[in-house]
Amino acid sequence: MNISTEHIVIKIQCWRNMIYRKFPKKTNAWTALEAAGYRYKRGHYVYINGKRDGGEKYLHAGDTIAYLRKVRVAAALISDRRGNFLVAKRTKGKFSGMWEFPGGKIEQEETAEEAVVREIKEELDIRIIPHKILGIFSQVFPKKEIEIELVSCSLPEDEERIVSDGSHSEYKWIQIRDAEDLGFAPIDTDIIDFLQK
């Protein structure tokens, strides 16, 4: 491709396709995205080469940009009195059949701690006590970024019975050192690596 030295070629990630566009030098991500038909949407963020960015700095030839929706999720690291942690096998979605730390989407005006209490009650019909956020983990997909807030939790002494609402086919109490024996969803693997350090 014969490109003037006054221009650069930028890759714009559009769903699962990649669009190549020529722009003048000193073009920022917002200018490039607007030229490709994107408009500001609440809860969406600019990414340059897979990293979130404000969209104001100048792009370089070969950069890949994307404008993705961020989905905030809370995951519960539920421990029992013996130091085991609760994991559950998914039945739905892209990672069906894989294990995860249970939880779900954080609703608007909801904290991560409030979200895990609600989601765990809905999915497993148990009460939990949230303690603190241990870390934030993210993964970028073609259409969105998933950001997971991991919340340490415990069970009340009288809470033992677990009943799935169908979103999980199995659950187990495990030691973190034994987690590698199970097939976890990718972002949950990042959480396990964090917990094993």
Protein Blocks (a to p, Z undefined) as FASTA:
>chain_A
ZZdfkbccddddehjbccdddddehiafklmmmmnopacdehiacdeehiacehlaccde
hiacdddddddddddddddfkopacddddfedjkgoiacdedddddehiafklmmmmmmm
mmnopacddfbdcbdcddddfkbccddddddddddfklmbdcdehlacbdcdddfklmmm
pccdfklmmmmmmmmZZ
